[in-house]
Amino acid sequence: MSIELLVFTSPSCNPCRRLKPILKEFIKSATELNVQIINTQENQNKARNYRVAFVPTLVWEVNGVIKKTTGFSSLDELNEIHKSLKKQD
């Protein structure tokens, strides 16, 4: 199973900065994820392609199905989303 996680962020975003250490911890435990951290200021086209209007936005993709979450997420919330996506595979 392969789950892609695109994390759209910005250096000027306070919730993005709060999410960063939580995301690092989450990634350590979810080793099968393919994660890309995307700075929306440097990658505006990619953000536009995924219709990212707010940051942080997490785009989860598994088997061609996309799920988006916007705003700050706790470690528990990230784990719950990951768990539900693993069941879809």
PDB file of N, CA, C and O in Angstrom:
ATOM      1  N   MET A   1       0.844  -1.174   0.000  1.00  0.00           N
ATOM      2  CA  MET A   1       0.000   0.000   0.000  1.00  0.00           C
ATOM      3  C   MET A   1       0.890   1.237   0.000  1.00  0.00           C
ATOM      4  O   MET A   1       1.921   1.287   0.670  1.00  0.00           O
ATOM      5  N   SER A   2       0.471   2.205  -0.750  1.00  0.00           N
ATOM      6  CA  SER A   2       1.210   3.457  -0.797  1.00  0.00           C
ATOM      7  C   SER A   2       0.253   4.614  -0.547  1.00  0.00           C
ATOM      8  O   SER A   2      -0.727   4.804  -1.268  1.00  0.00           O
ATOM      9  N   ILE A   3       0.556   5.365   0.470  1.00  0.00           N
ATOM     10  CA  ILE A   3      -0.223   6.563   0.752  1.00  0.00           C
ATOM     11  C   ILE A   3       0.689   7.759   0.539  1.00  0.00           C
ATOM     12  O   ILE A   3       1.764   7.857   1.131  1.00  0.00           O
ATOM     13  N   GLU A   4       0.240   8.661  -0.312  1.00  0.00           N
ATOM     14  CA  GLU A   4       0.968   9.903  -0.554  1.00  0.00           C
ATOM     15  C   GLU A   4       0.400  10.966   0.382  1.00  0.00           C
ATOM     16  O   GLU A   4      -0.816  11.077   0.542  1.00  0.00           O
ATOM     17  N   LEU A   5       1.269  11.729   0.987  1.00  0.00           N
ATOM     18  CA  LEU A   5       0.838  12.841   1.835  1.00  0.00           C
ATOM     19  C   LEU A   5       1.580  14.085   1.384  1.00  0.00           C
ATOM     20  O   LEU A   5       2.803  14.171   1.493  1.00  0.00           O
ATOM     21  N   LEU A   6       0.824  15.043   0.878  1.00  0.00           N
ATOM     22  CA  LEU A   6       1.372  16.334   0.491  1.00  0.00           C
ATOM     23  C   LEU A   6       0.980  17.331   1.562  1.00  0.00           C
ATOM     24  O   LEU A   6      -0.201  17.515   1.855  1.00  0.00           O
ATOM     25  N   VAL A   7       1.972  17.968   2.138  1.00  0.00           N
ATOM     26  CA  VAL A   7       1.735  18.930   3.204  1.00  0.00           C
ATOM     27  C   VAL A   7       2.036  20.319   2.651  1.00  0.00           C
ATOM     28  O   VAL A   7       3.194  20.671   2.425  1.00  0.00           O
ATOM     29  N   PHE A   8       0.985  21.100   2.438  1.00  0.00           N
ATOM     30  CA  PHE A   8       1.139  22.459   1.935  1.00  0.00           C
ATOM     31  C   PHE A   8       1.249  23.400   3.122  1.00  0.00           C
ATOM     32  O   PHE A   8       0.389  23.421   4.003  1.00  0.00           O
ATOM     33  N   THR A   9       2.317  24.172   3.128  1.00  0.00           N
ATOM     34  CA  THR A   9       2.633  25.013   4.266  1.00  0.00           C
ATOM     35  C   THR A   9       3.229  26.333   3.798  1.00  0.00           C
ATOM     36  O   THR A   9       3.486  26.527   2.610  1.00  0.00           O
ATOM     37  N   SER A  10       3.439  27.220   4.734  1.00  0.00           N
ATOM     38  CA  SER A  10       4.059  28.508   4.439  1.00  0.00           C
ATOM     39  C   SER A  10       4.863  28.940   5.666  1.00  0.00           C
ATOM     40  O   SER A  10       4.428  28.735   6.799  1.00  0.00           O
ATOM     41  N   PRO A  11       6.034  29.537   5.441  1.00  0.00           N
ATOM     42  CA  PRO A  11       6.854  29.968   6.580  1.00  0.00           C
ATOM     43  C   PRO A  11       6.175  31.012   7.464  1.00  0.00           C
ATOM     44  O   PRO A  11       6.492  31.115   8.649  1.00  0.00           O
ATOM     45  N   SER A  12       5.258  31.777   6.911  1.00  0.00           N
ATOM     46  CA  SER A  12       4.599  32.834   7.681  1.00  0.00           C
ATOM     47  C   SER A  12       3.337  32.362   8.407  1.00  0.00           C
ATOM     48  O   SER A  12       2.638  33.165   9.025  1.00  0.00           O
ATOM     49  N   CYS A  13       3.052  31.087   8.334  1.00  0.00           N
ATOM     50  CA  CYS A  13       1.810  30.525   8.884  1.00  0.00           C
ATOM     51  C   CYS A  13       2.047  29.977  10.294  1.00  0.00           C
ATOM     52  O   CYS A  13       2.821  29.038  10.475  1.00  0.00           O
ATOM     53  N   ASN A  14       1.382  30.563  11.285  1.00  0.00           N
ATOM     54  CA  ASN A  14       1.533  30.102  12.675  1.00  0.00           C
ATOM     55  C   ASN A  14       1.059  28.666  12.890  1.00  0.00           C
ATOM     56  O   ASN A  14       1.776  27.882  13.513  1.00  0.00           O
ATOM     57  N   PRO A  15      -0.139  28.290  12.390  1.00  0.00           N
ATOM     58  CA  PRO A  15      -0.550  26.885  12.554  1.00  0.00           C
ATOM     59  C   PRO A  15       0.418  25.910  11.881  1.00  0.00           C
ATOM     60  O   PRO A  15       0.603  24.793  12.362  1.00  0.00           O
ATOM     61  N   CYS A  16       1.035  26.326  10.769  1.00  0.00           N
ATOM     62  CA  CYS A  16       2.027  25.474  10.088  1.00  0.00           C
ATOM     63  C   CYS A  16       3.229  25.236  10.990  1.00  0.00           C
ATOM     64  O   CYS A  16       3.746  24.123  11.075  1.00  0.00           O
ATOM     65  N   ARG A  17       3.663  26.287  11.654  1.00  0.00           N
ATOM     66  CA  ARG A  17       4.814  26.150  12.565  1.00  0.00           C
ATOM     67  C   ARG A  17       4.466  25.255  13.753  1.00  0.00           C
ATOM     68  O   ARG A  17       5.305  24.478  14.207  1.00  0.00           O
ATOM     69  N   ARG A  18       3.247  25.358  14.253  1.00  0.00           N
ATOM     70  CA  ARG A  18       2.820  24.491  15.363  1.00  0.00           C
ATOM     71  C   ARG A  18       2.695  23.039  14.913  1.00  0.00           C
ATOM     72  O   ARG A  18       2.933  22.118  15.695  1.00  0.00           O
ATOM     73  N   LEU A  19       2.322  22.841  13.654  1.00  0.00           N
ATOM     74  CA  LEU A  19       2.129  21.493  13.122  1.00  0.00           C
ATOM     75  C   LEU A  19       3.454  20.781  12.854  1.00  0.00           C
ATOM     76  O   LEU A  19       3.514  19.552  12.911  1.00  0.00           O
ATOM     77  N   LYS A  20       4.498  21.523  12.569  1.00  0.00           N
ATOM     78  CA  LYS A  20       5.775  20.944  12.139  1.00  0.00           C
ATOM     79  C   LYS A  20       6.310  19.853  13.073  1.00  0.00           C
ATOM     80  O   LYS A  20       6.610  18.763  12.586  1.00  0.00           O
ATOM     81  N   PRO A  21       6.447  20.082  14.389  1.00  0.00           N
ATOM     82  CA  PRO A  21       6.968  19.011  15.257  1.00  0.00           C
ATOM     83  C   PRO A  21       6.017  17.815  15.370  1.00  0.00           C
ATOM     84  O   PRO A  21       6.462  16.676  15.514  1.00  0.00           O
ATOM     85  N   ILE A  22       4.725  18.074  15.306  1.00  0.00           N
ATOM     86  CA  ILE A  22       3.742  16.990  15.358  1.00  0.00           C
ATOM     87  C   ILE A  22       3.849  16.144  14.102  1.00  0.00           C
ATOM     88  O   ILE A  22       3.791  14.916  14.163  1.00  0.00           O
ATOM     89  N   LEU A  23       4.004  16.800  12.974  1.00  0.00           N
ATOM     90  CA  LEU A  23       4.148  16.100  11.711  1.00  0.00           C
ATOM     91  C   LEU A  23       5.417  15.252  11.678  1.00  0.00           C
ATOM     92  O   LEU A  23       5.401  14.129  11.175  1.00  0.00           O
ATOM     93  N   LYS A  24       6.508  15.782  12.208  1.00  0.00           N
ATOM     94  CA  LYS A  24       7.757  15.012  12.272  1.00  0.00           C
ATOM     95  C   LYS A  24       7.560  13.739  13.081  1.00  0.00           C
ATOM     96  O   LYS A  24       8.010  12.667  12.676  1.00  0.00           O
ATOM     97  N   GLU A  25       6.898  13.850  14.210  1.00  0.00           N
ATOM     98  CA  GLU A  25       6.640  12.681  15.053  1.00  0.00           C
ATOM     99  C   GLU A  25       5.736  11.684  14.338  1.00  0.00           C
ATOM    100  O   GLU A  25       5.961  10.475  14.393  1.00  0.00           O
ATOM    101  N   PHE A  26       4.716  12.202  13.668  1.00  0.00           N
ATOM    102  CA  PHE A  26       3.786  11.338  12.936  1.00  0.00           C
ATOM    103  C   PHE A  26       4.506  10.570  11.825  1.00  0.00           C
ATOM    104  O   PHE A  26       4.286   9.371  11.655  1.00  0.00           O
ATOM    105  N   ILE A  27       5.356  11.252  11.076  1.00  0.00           N
ATOM    106  CA  ILE A  27       6.066  10.628   9.956  1.00  0.00           C
ATOM    107  C   ILE A  27       6.985   9.506  10.440  1.00  0.00           C
ATOM    108  O   ILE A  27       7.149   8.498   9.752  1.00  0.00           O
ATOM    109  N   LYS A  28       7.577   9.676  11.605  1.00  0.00           N
ATOM    110  CA  LYS A  28       8.446   8.624  12.164  1.00  0.00           C
ATOM    111  C   LYS A  28       7.680   7.320  12.376  1.00  0.00           C
ATOM    112  O   LYS A  28       8.224   6.236  12.165  1.00  0.00           O
ATOM    113  N   SER A  29       6.427   7.426  12.790  1.00  0.00           N
ATOM    114  CA  SER A  29       5.639   6.229  13.092  1.00  0.00           C
ATOM    115  C   SER A  29       4.912   5.671  11.871  1.00  0.00           C
ATOM    116  O   SER A  29       4.493   4.514  11.882  1.00  0.00           O
ATOM    117  N   ALA A  30       4.757   6.467  10.830  1.00  0.00           N
ATOM    118  CA  ALA A  30       4.033   6.043   9.622  1.00  0.00           C
ATOM    119  C   ALA A  30       5.024   5.907   8.474  1.00  0.00           C
ATOM    120  O   ALA A  30       5.024   6.703   7.535  1.00  0.00           O
ATOM    121  N   THR A  31       5.857   4.895   8.568  1.00  0.00           N
ATOM    122  CA  THR A  31       6.987   4.766   7.646  1.00  0.00           C
ATOM    123  C   THR A  31       6.577   4.469   6.205  1.00  0.00           C
ATOM    124  O   THR A  31       7.361   4.717   5.289  1.00  0.00           O
ATOM    125  N   GLU A  32       5.380   3.949   5.983  1.00  0.00           N
ATOM    126  CA  GLU A  32       4.983   3.618   4.614  1.00  0.00           C
ATOM    127  C   GLU A  32       4.456   4.824   3.834  1.00  0.00           C
ATOM    128  O   GLU A  32       4.132   4.706   2.652  1.00  0.00           O
ATOM    129  N   LEU A  33       4.373   5.949   4.475  1.00  0.00           N
ATOM    130  CA  LEU A  33       3.925   7.164   3.789  1.00  0.00           C
ATOM    131  C   LEU A  33       5.014   7.733   2.900  1.00  0.00           C
ATOM    132  O   LEU A  33       6.196   7.704   3.245  1.00  0.00           O
ATOM    133  N   ASN A  34       4.603   8.251   1.751  1.00  0.00           N
ATOM    134  CA  ASN A  34       5.477   9.059   0.909  1.00  0.00           C
ATOM    135  C   ASN A  34       5.072  10.502   1.159  1.00  0.00           C
ATOM    136  O   ASN A  34       3.990  10.925   0.751  1.00  0.00           O
ATOM    137  N   VAL A  35       5.929  11.257   1.823  1.00  0.00           N
ATOM    138  CA  VAL A  35       5.583  12.601   2.281  1.00  0.00           C
ATOM    139  C   VAL A  35       6.367  13.657   1.506  1.00  0.00           C
ATOM    140  O   VAL A  35       7.572  13.529   1.288  1.00  0.00           O
ATOM    141  N   GLN A  36       5.656  14.691   1.100  1.00  0.00           N
ATOM    142  CA  GLN A  36       6.286  15.863   0.498  1.00  0.00           C
ATOM    143  C   GLN A  36       5.816  17.091   1.276  1.00  0.00           C
ATOM    144  O   GLN A  36       4.616  17.297   1.456  1.00  0.00           O
ATOM    145  N   ILE A  37       6.759  17.897   1.730  1.00  0.00           N
ATOM    146  CA  ILE A  37       6.443  19.164   2.369  1.00  0.00           C
ATOM    147  C   ILE A  37       6.575  20.228   1.277  1.00  0.00           C
ATOM    148  O   ILE A  37       7.634  20.365   0.663  1.00  0.00           O
ATOM    149  N   ILE A  38       5.510  20.970   1.040  1.00  0.00           N
ATOM    150  CA  ILE A  38       5.480  21.921  -0.070  1.00  0.00           C
ATOM    151  C   ILE A  38       5.247  23.328   0.451  1.00  0.00           C
ATOM    152  O   ILE A  38       4.219  23.612   1.066  1.00  0.00           O
ATOM    153  N   ASN A  39       6.203  24.199   0.201  1.00  0.00           N
ATOM    154  CA  ASN A  39       6.091  25.608   0.556  1.00  0.00           C
ATOM    155  C   ASN A  39       5.232  26.285  -0.517  1.00  0.00           C
ATOM    156  O   ASN A  39       5.637  26.367  -1.677  1.00  0.00           O
ATOM    157  N   THR A  40       4.071  26.761  -0.138  1.00  0.00           N
ATOM    158  CA  THR A  40       3.149  27.340  -1.123  1.00  0.00           C
ATOM    159  C   THR A  40       3.677  28.639  -1.730  1.00  0.00           C
ATOM    160  O   THR A  40       3.295  29.004  -2.842  1.00  0.00           O
ATOM    161  N   GLN A  41       4.548  29.336  -1.009  1.00  0.00           N
ATOM    162  CA  GLN A  41       5.119  30.562  -1.559  1.00  0.00           C
ATOM    163  C   GLN A  41       6.090  30.253  -2.687  1.00  0.00           C
ATOM    164  O   GLN A  41       6.238  31.054  -3.611  1.00  0.00           O
ATOM    165  N   GLU A  42       6.744  29.119  -2.627  1.00  0.00           N
ATOM    166  CA  GLU A  42       7.708  28.717  -3.652  1.00  0.00           C
ATOM    167  C   GLU A  42       7.090  27.818  -4.717  1.00  0.00           C
ATOM    168  O   GLU A  42       7.654  27.675  -5.802  1.00  0.00           O
ATOM    169  N   ASN A  43       5.957  27.219  -4.433  1.00  0.00           N
ATOM    170  CA  ASN A  43       5.313  26.265  -5.346  1.00  0.00           C
ATOM    171  C   ASN A  43       3.836  26.616  -5.547  1.00  0.00           C
ATOM    172  O   ASN A  43       2.954  25.799  -5.282  1.00  0.00           O
ATOM    173  N   GLN A  44       3.585  27.811  -6.008  1.00  0.00           N
ATOM    174  CA  GLN A  44       2.210  28.269  -6.174  1.00  0.00           C
ATOM    175  C   GLN A  44       1.430  27.438  -7.191  1.00  0.00           C
ATOM    176  O   GLN A  44       0.235  27.207  -7.012  1.00  0.00           O
ATOM    177  N   ASN A  45       2.089  26.992  -8.245  1.00  0.00           N
ATOM    178  CA  ASN A  45       1.392  26.191  -9.258  1.00  0.00           C
ATOM    179  C   ASN A  45       0.903  24.865  -8.691  1.00  0.00           C
ATOM    180  O   ASN A  45      -0.223  24.448  -8.961  1.00  0.00           O
ATOM    181  N   LYS A  46       1.741  24.208  -7.912  1.00  0.00           N
ATOM    182  CA  LYS A  46       1.337  22.937  -7.312  1.00  0.00           C
ATOM    183  C   LYS A  46       0.175  23.146  -6.346  1.00  0.00           C
ATOM    184  O   LYS A  46      -0.767  22.354  -6.312  1.00  0.00           O
ATOM    185  N   ALA A  47       0.250  24.212  -5.568  1.00  0.00           N
ATOM    186  CA  ALA A  47      -0.847  24.531  -4.642  1.00  0.00           C
ATOM    187  C   ALA A  47      -2.129  24.801  -5.424  1.00  0.00           C
ATOM    188  O   ALA A  47      -3.207  24.368  -5.019  1.00  0.00           O
ATOM    189  N   ARG A  48      -2.016  25.501  -6.520  1.00  0.00           N
ATOM    190  CA  ARG A  48      -3.188  25.795  -7.357  1.00  0.00           C
ATOM    191  C   ARG A  48      -3.755  24.509  -7.949  1.00  0.00           C
ATOM    192  O   ARG A  48      -4.972  24.327  -7.988  1.00  0.00           O
ATOM    193  N   ASN A  49      -2.875  23.612  -8.413  1.00  0.00           N
ATOM    194  CA  ASN A  49      -3.328  22.345  -8.996  1.00  0.00           C
ATOM    195  C   ASN A  49      -4.133  21.516  -8.003  1.00  0.00           C
ATOM    196  O   ASN A  49      -5.063  20.808  -8.390  1.00  0.00           O
ATOM    197  N   TYR A  50      -3.778  21.604  -6.734  1.00  0.00           N
ATOM    198  CA  TYR A  50      -4.500  20.863  -5.692  1.00  0.00           C
ATOM    199  C   TYR A  50      -5.586  21.715  -5.025  1.00  0.00           C
ATOM    200  O   TYR A  50      -6.199  21.304  -4.040  1.00  0.00           O
ATOM    201  N   ARG A  51      -5.806  22.889  -5.573  1.00  0.00           N
ATOM    202  CA  ARG A  51      -6.847  23.812  -5.075  1.00  0.00           C
ATOM    203  C   ARG A  51      -6.676  24.107  -3.591  1.00  0.00           C
ATOM    204  O   ARG A  51      -7.631  24.059  -2.815  1.00  0.00           O
ATOM    205  N   VAL A  52      -5.447  24.411  -3.216  1.00  0.00           N
ATOM    206  CA  VAL A  52      -5.140  24.754  -1.828  1.00  0.00           C
ATOM    207  C   VAL A  52      -5.420  26.236  -1.631  1.00  0.00           C
ATOM    208  O   VAL A  52      -4.790  27.084  -2.264  1.00  0.00           O
ATOM    209  N   ALA A  53      -6.364  26.544  -0.758  1.00  0.00           N
ATOM    210  CA  ALA A  53      -6.728  27.934  -0.486  1.00  0.00           C
ATOM    211  C   ALA A  53      -6.194  28.407   0.858  1.00  0.00           C
ATOM    212  O   ALA A  53      -5.991  29.604   1.063  1.00  0.00           O
ATOM    213  N   PHE A  54      -5.968  27.474   1.772  1.00  0.00           N
ATOM    214  CA  PHE A  54      -5.511  27.807   3.121  1.00  0.00           C
ATOM    215  C   PHE A  54      -4.366  26.875   3.504  1.00  0.00           C
ATOM    216  O   PHE A  54      -4.254  25.761   2.991  1.00  0.00           O
ATOM    217  N   VAL A  55      -3.531  27.343   4.401  1.00  0.00           N
ATOM    218  CA  VAL A  55      -2.456  26.496   4.923  1.00  0.00           C
ATOM    219  C   VAL A  55      -2.563  26.443   6.446  1.00  0.00           C
ATOM    220  O   VAL A  55      -2.996  27.415   7.065  1.00  0.00           O
ATOM    221  N   PRO A  56      -2.187  25.351   7.041  1.00  0.00           N
ATOM    222  CA  PRO A  56      -1.715  24.143   6.389  1.00  0.00           C
ATOM    223  C   PRO A  56      -2.863  23.349   5.766  1.00  0.00           C
ATOM    224  O   PRO A  56      -3.968  23.296   6.307  1.00  0.00           O
ATOM    225  N   THR A  57      -2.580  22.741   4.629  1.00  0.00           N
ATOM    226  CA  THR A  57      -3.493  21.796   3.995  1.00  0.00           C
ATOM    227  C   THR A  57      -2.726  20.504   3.789  1.00  0.00           C
ATOM    228  O   THR A  57      -1.614  20.502   3.261  1.00  0.00           O
ATOM    229  N   LEU A  58      -3.331  19.408   4.211  1.00  0.00           N
ATOM    230  CA  LEU A  58      -2.752  18.089   4.008  1.00  0.00           C
ATOM    231  C   LEU A  58      -3.592  17.369   2.965  1.00  0.00           C
ATOM    232  O   LEU A  58      -4.806  17.231   3.118  1.00  0.00           O
ATOM    233  N   VAL A  59      -2.944  16.917   1.915  1.00  0.00           N
ATOM    234  CA  VAL A  59      -3.608  16.179   0.851  1.00  0.00           C
ATOM    235  C   VAL A  59      -3.130  14.737   0.947  1.00  0.00           C
ATOM    236  O   VAL A  59      -1.952  14.439   0.749  1.00  0.00           O
ATOM    237  N   TRP A  60      -4.061  13.859   1.252  1.00  0.00           N
ATOM    238  CA  TRP A  60      -3.777  12.434   1.398  1.00  0.00           C
ATOM    239  C   TRP A  60      -4.293  11.746   0.139  1.00  0.00           C
ATOM    240  O   TRP A  60      -5.431  11.976  -0.271  1.00  0.00           O
ATOM    241  N   GLU A  61      -3.476  10.914  -0.470  1.00  0.00           N
ATOM    242  CA  GLU A  61      -3.913  10.202  -1.667  1.00  0.00           C
ATOM    243  C   GLU A  61      -3.583   8.725  -1.528  1.00  0.00           C
ATOM    244  O   GLU A  61      -2.437   8.346  -1.287  1.00  0.00           O
ATOM    245  N   VAL A  62      -4.611   7.899  -1.686  1.00  0.00           N
ATOM    246  CA  VAL A  62      -4.440   6.449  -1.652  1.00  0.00           C
ATOM    247  C   VAL A  62      -5.324   5.852  -2.745  1.00  0.00           C
ATOM    248  O   VAL A  62      -6.527   6.108  -2.800  1.00  0.00           O
ATOM    249  N   ASN A  63      -4.717   5.066  -3.595  1.00  0.00           N
ATOM    250  CA  ASN A  63      -5.433   4.415  -4.707  1.00  0.00           C
ATOM    251  C   ASN A  63      -6.236   5.409  -5.546  1.00  0.00           C
ATOM    252  O   ASN A  63      -7.350   5.103  -5.971  1.00  0.00           O
ATOM    253  N   GLY A  64      -5.689   6.572  -5.780  1.00  0.00           N
ATOM    254  CA  GLY A  64      -6.351   7.574  -6.612  1.00  0.00           C
ATOM    255  C   GLY A  64      -7.421   8.381  -5.911  1.00  0.00           C
ATOM    256  O   GLY A  64      -7.989   9.298  -6.504  1.00  0.00           O
ATOM    257  N   VAL A  65      -7.709   8.057  -4.661  1.00  0.00           N
ATOM    258  CA  VAL A  65      -8.715   8.794  -3.890  1.00  0.00           C
ATOM    259  C   VAL A  65      -7.995   9.848  -3.061  1.00  0.00           C
ATOM    260  O   VAL A  65      -7.014   9.559  -2.376  1.00  0.00           O
ATOM    261  N   ILE A  66      -8.501  11.073  -3.137  1.00  0.00           N
ATOM    262  CA  ILE A  66      -7.872  12.185  -2.422  1.00  0.00           C
ATOM    263  C   ILE A  66      -8.760  12.622  -1.264  1.00  0.00           C
ATOM    264  O   ILE A  66      -9.974  12.772  -1.403  1.00  0.00           O
ATOM    265  N   LYS A  67      -8.115  12.823  -0.119  1.00  0.00           N
ATOM    266  CA  LYS A  67      -8.781  13.391   1.060  1.00  0.00           C
ATOM    267  C   LYS A  67      -7.958  14.592   1.482  1.00  0.00           C
ATOM    268  O   LYS A  67      -6.734  14.514   1.590  1.00  0.00           O
ATOM    269  N   LYS A  68      -8.639  15.705   1.721  1.00  0.00           N
ATOM    270  CA  LYS A  68      -7.955  16.929   2.142  1.00  0.00           C
ATOM    271  C   LYS A  68      -8.361  17.287   3.559  1.00  0.00           C
ATOM    272  O   LYS A  68      -9.523  17.161   3.947  1.00  0.00           O
ATOM    273  N   THR A  69      -7.374  17.737   4.320  1.00  0.00           N
ATOM    274  CA  THR A  69      -7.664  18.324   5.621  1.00  0.00           C
ATOM    275  C   THR A  69      -6.975  19.684   5.666  1.00  0.00           C
ATOM    276  O   THR A  69      -5.860  19.846   5.171  1.00  0.00           O
ATOM    277  N   THR A  70      -7.639  20.635   6.253  1.00  0.00           N
ATOM    278  CA  THR A  70      -7.111  21.997   6.316  1.00  0.00           C
ATOM    279  C   THR A  70      -7.070  22.452   7.766  1.00  0.00           C
ATOM    280  O   THR A  70      -7.979  22.178   8.549  1.00  0.00           O
ATOM    281  N   GLY A  71      -6.001  23.150   8.101  1.00  0.00           N
ATOM    282  CA  GLY A  71      -5.856  23.677   9.446  1.00  0.00           C
ATOM    283  C   GLY A  71      -4.980  22.780  10.296  1.00  0.00           C
ATOM    284  O   GLY A  71      -4.513  21.735   9.844  1.00  0.00           O
ATOM    285  N   PHE A  72      -4.766  23.193  11.514  1.00  0.00           N
ATOM    286  CA  PHE A  72      -3.929  22.462  12.460  1.00  0.00           C
ATOM    287  C   PHE A  72      -4.558  21.118  12.790  1.00  0.00           C
ATOM    288  O   PHE A  72      -5.773  21.022  12.965  1.00  0.00           O
ATOM    289  N   SER A  73      -3.737  20.084  12.875  1.00  0.00           N
ATOM    290  CA  SER A  73      -4.193  18.751  13.268  1.00  0.00           C
ATOM    291  C   SER A  73      -3.315  18.242  14.402  1.00  0.00           C
ATOM    292  O   SER A  73      -2.099  18.435  14.397  1.00  0.00           O
ATOM    293  N   SER A  74      -3.939  17.596  15.364  1.00  0.00           N
ATOM    294  CA  SER A  74      -3.181  16.986  16.456  1.00  0.00           C
ATOM    295  C   SER A  74      -2.593  15.657  15.982  1.00  0.00           C
ATOM    296  O   SER A  74      -2.972  15.144  14.929  1.00  0.00           O
ATOM    297  N   LEU A  75      -1.683  15.114  16.750  1.00  0.00           N
ATOM    298  CA  LEU A  75      -1.107  13.816  16.434  1.00  0.00           C
ATOM    299  C   LEU A  75      -2.196  12.742  16.400  1.00  0.00           C
ATOM    300  O   LEU A  75      -2.184  11.871  15.530  1.00  0.00           O
ATOM    301  N   ASP A  76      -3.122  12.803  17.331  1.00  0.00           N
ATOM    302  CA  ASP A  76      -4.230  11.837  17.349  1.00  0.00           C
ATOM    303  C   ASP A  76      -5.070  11.938  16.084  1.00  0.00           C
ATOM    304  O   ASP A  76      -5.471  10.916  15.525  1.00  0.00           O
ATOM    305  N   GLU A  77      -5.339  13.149  15.628  1.00  0.00           N
ATOM    306  CA  GLU A  77      -6.127  13.332  14.405  1.00  0.00           C
ATOM    307  C   GLU A  77      -5.388  12.770  13.188  1.00  0.00           C
ATOM    308  O   GLU A  77      -5.996  12.113  12.343  1.00  0.00           O
ATOM    309  N   LEU A  78      -4.094  13.025  13.098  1.00  0.00           N
ATOM    310  CA  LEU A  78      -3.303  12.495  11.984  1.00  0.00           C
ATOM    311  C   LEU A  78      -3.301  10.967  12.001  1.00  0.00           C
ATOM    312  O   LEU A  78      -3.455  10.327  10.961  1.00  0.00           O
ATOM    313  N   ASN A  79      -3.127  10.398  13.175  1.00  0.00           N
ATOM    314  CA  ASN A  79      -3.137   8.937  13.289  1.00  0.00           C
ATOM    315  C   ASN A  79      -4.492   8.355  12.902  1.00  0.00           C
ATOM    316  O   ASN A  79      -4.548   7.303  12.265  1.00  0.00           O
ATOM    317  N   GLU A  80      -5.572   9.013  13.272  1.00  0.00           N
ATOM    318  CA  GLU A  80      -6.916   8.531  12.944  1.00  0.00           C
ATOM    319  C   GLU A  80      -7.169   8.582  11.433  1.00  0.00           C
ATOM    320  O   GLU A  80      -7.729   7.646  10.863  1.00  0.00           O
ATOM    321  N   ILE A  81      -6.757   9.667  10.792  1.00  0.00           N
ATOM    322  CA  ILE A  81      -6.908   9.765   9.333  1.00  0.00           C
ATOM    323  C   ILE A  81      -6.094   8.672   8.657  1.00  0.00           C
ATOM    324  O   ILE A  81      -6.583   7.988   7.758  1.00  0.00           O
ATOM    325  N   HIS A  82      -4.864   8.513   9.088  1.00  0.00           N
ATOM    326  CA  HIS A  82      -3.973   7.491   8.512  1.00  0.00           C
ATOM    327  C   HIS A  82      -4.593   6.099   8.670  1.00  0.00           C
ATOM    328  O   HIS A  82      -4.601   5.307   7.728  1.00  0.00           O
ATOM    329  N   LYS A  83      -5.100   5.813   9.839  1.00  0.00           N
ATOM    330  CA  LYS A  83      -5.725   4.513  10.113  1.00  0.00           C
ATOM    331  C   LYS A  83      -6.913   4.276   9.187  1.00  0.00           C
ATOM    332  O   LYS A  83      -7.066   3.182   8.643  1.00  0.00           O
ATOM    333  N   SER A  84      -7.750   5.287   9.004  1.00  0.00           N
ATOM    334  CA  SER A  84      -8.930   5.137   8.140  1.00  0.00           C
ATOM    335  C   SER A  84      -8.523   4.948   6.672  1.00  0.00           C
ATOM    336  O   SER A  84      -9.174   4.201   5.941  1.00  0.00           O
ATOM    337  N   LEU A  85      -7.462   5.613   6.245  1.00  0.00           N
ATOM    338  CA  LEU A  85      -7.008   5.462   4.861  1.00  0.00           C
ATOM    339  C   LEU A  85      -6.389   4.082   4.616  1.00  0.00           C
ATOM    340  O   LEU A  85      -6.535   3.518   3.532  1.00  0.00           O
ATOM    341  N   LYS A  86      -5.706   3.548   5.611  1.00  0.00           N
ATOM    342  CA  LYS A  86      -5.123   2.214   5.474  1.00  0.00           C
ATOM    343  C   LYS A  86      -6.212   1.165   5.275  1.00  0.00           C
ATOM    344  O   LYS A  86      -5.989   0.159   4.601  1.00  0.00           O
ATOM    345  N   LYS A  87      -7.389   1.393   5.860  1.00  0.00           N
ATOM    346  CA  LYS A  87      -8.507   0.459   5.705  1.00  0.00           C
ATOM    347  C   LYS A  87      -9.075   0.484   4.281  1.00  0.00           C
ATOM    348  O   LYS A  87      -9.648  -0.501   3.815  1.00  0.00           O
ATOM    349  N   GLN A  88      -8.908   1.624   3.597  1.00  0.00           N
ATOM    350  CA  GLN A  88      -9.442   1.753   2.233  1.00  0.00           C
ATOM    351  C   GLN A  88      -8.633   0.968   1.210  1.00  0.00           C
ATOM    352  O   GLN A  88      -9.116   0.672   0.118  1.00  0.00           O
ATOM    353  N   ASP A  89      -7.419   0.639   1.567  1.00  0.00           N
ATOM    354  CA  ASP A  89      -6.536  -0.025   0.612  1.00  0.00           C
ATOM    355  C   ASP A  89      -6.945  -1.463   0.377  1.00  0.00           C
ATOM    356  O   ASP A  89      -6.303  -2.168  -0.403  1.00  0.00           O
TER     357      ASP A  89
END
